[in-house]
Amino acid sequence: MKITKKKIAWGIVLLILIAGGVICKIRWKVWFHNIPEIRYVLTEDPQRVFLTFGNDGELSRNVSWVCGGVSKQAKLEYTKIGSGDTLLVDGSSKFLRTLGGFGYANWAKFKELSYGDSYSYRVWNDDRSSDWYSFTMQPDSTDHFSFVFIGDVQDTLRGKTRGFMENVRHRYPQADFYMFAGDFAERPMNCYWDEAYQSVDSIAPTKPILVSPGNHEYVKGLVRVLEKRFAYVFSYLLESRYKNNNVYSIDYNDATIITLDSNRDPWFLFSQREWLEKTLKASKKKWKIVMLHHPVYSIKGKTNNLAVRWMFDGLFREYGVDLVLQGHEHNYARMTNKNDEGEMTTPLYLVSHASPKSYRLSFNDKYDRFGTDRRFYQHIDVTGDTLRMQAYLENDSLYDDVRIVKNASGTQIIDNAKDIPEILEMPARLSGKKAEEFERNAEKWRNRSLVK
């Protein structure tokens, strides 16, 4: 029987369809399954108060909160401490019904804040108010600021992150703000939003918080969609979105700080790249800091996150991004770019997490340093010509220490962590062949890096 080219072509198509069906069946839960939300009822009192940056420059601040019951007028009441004057500002409300229940997302904008001043505030829904909270604005100076960076939180219910974050807060009370690289909540459900808020409840109303969307904040489907509560909690996204990309930037002191949304389907990344290039090109600031969820250079596999790398990394290098903050892969890793002489230069890429879950990694040889089976937090201090990134273990032991120095003679990276031993312990969840592979690769890395 003669086999025609047409039959061969149809046979290839059939094989592709069969292979695609098998892959979809294996990966169905990962790609498309959303866990049903547990039933919940929100009380009528204002709750889960978040202070964030706003959309009108470095002196802008937003506040968000939620409540239950029937629709009530949202208001923000605040005073400059010592002024004797109190302002009452109308806020906005959005009714949100989810598979587990319903409630109101509320947000409002502070007005006419001043450098160096302290403010007290509370939020209202009709006759019900929150507690009073206070915050202090940054001084009118570009010479110094600091912030805390946390990778994935992604904690279980009744988890351990609150104690972790309380320790960080006490250690760095003068930090200007906090940044989280996504997967702030384990799932887009009320119970996990409540867990996430409880982990930062002493920080969230008093320090601005920036969060990039993570994959755990997305609803799975043929087209992934950011779960609707996220943008109302971090309400700066309501005005900063660009062509359905959940992106944001702010100039703060002498830095441009940018958050990206690496969870978008690949065809959205083209417009996100367009926005990123415009934002970087427009920046006149000395320091450029970018945060996104997925590592540009994956530590789980060299082909992971390729679309993110192709879209963004060239712009990071072209426009002089100094620091790239990332999460998702639940380990610690630090990578520096290398110049033609093999010397460290920017961008400095950082992967970190504070989740109780640790994953395997592949020891990508582009990286300078790894850490496994631990929770980490980072303090970033910018003073004059120097940006210093220090990474700490949960017990506050210094784990990494890098300085970026930028002056008239150029950019220099100083690695102060060469004598700090790496922790390369196998994650508890690994077993069998994966555990054996991890041990082999970890030993190769130890021999390569001469850290014993």
Buried (B, 14 or more C-beta within 10 A) or exposed (E): EEEEEEEEEEEEEEEEEEEEEEEEEEEEEEEEEBEEBBEBEBEBBBBBBBBBBBBBEBBBBBBBBBBBBEEBEBBBBBBBEEEEEEBEBEBBBBEBEBEBBBBBBBBBBBBEBEEEBEBBBBBBBBEBBBEEBEBBBBBEEBEBBBBBBBBBBBBEEEBBBBEBBBBBBEEBEEBBBBBBBBBBBBBBBBBBBBBBBBBBBBBBBBBBBBBBBBBBBBEBEEEBBBBBBBBBBBBBBBEBBBEEBBBBBBBBBBBBBBBBBBBBEEEBBEBBBBBBBEBBEEBEBBBBBBBBBBBBBBBBEEEBBEBBBEBBBEBBEEBBBBBBBBBBBBBBBBBBBEEEEEEBBBBBBBBBBBBBBBBBBBBBEEBBBBBBBBBBBBBBBBEEBBBBBBBBBBEEEEBBBBBBBBEEEEBBBEBEBEEBEBBBEBBEEBEEEEBEEBEEBBEEBBEEBEBE
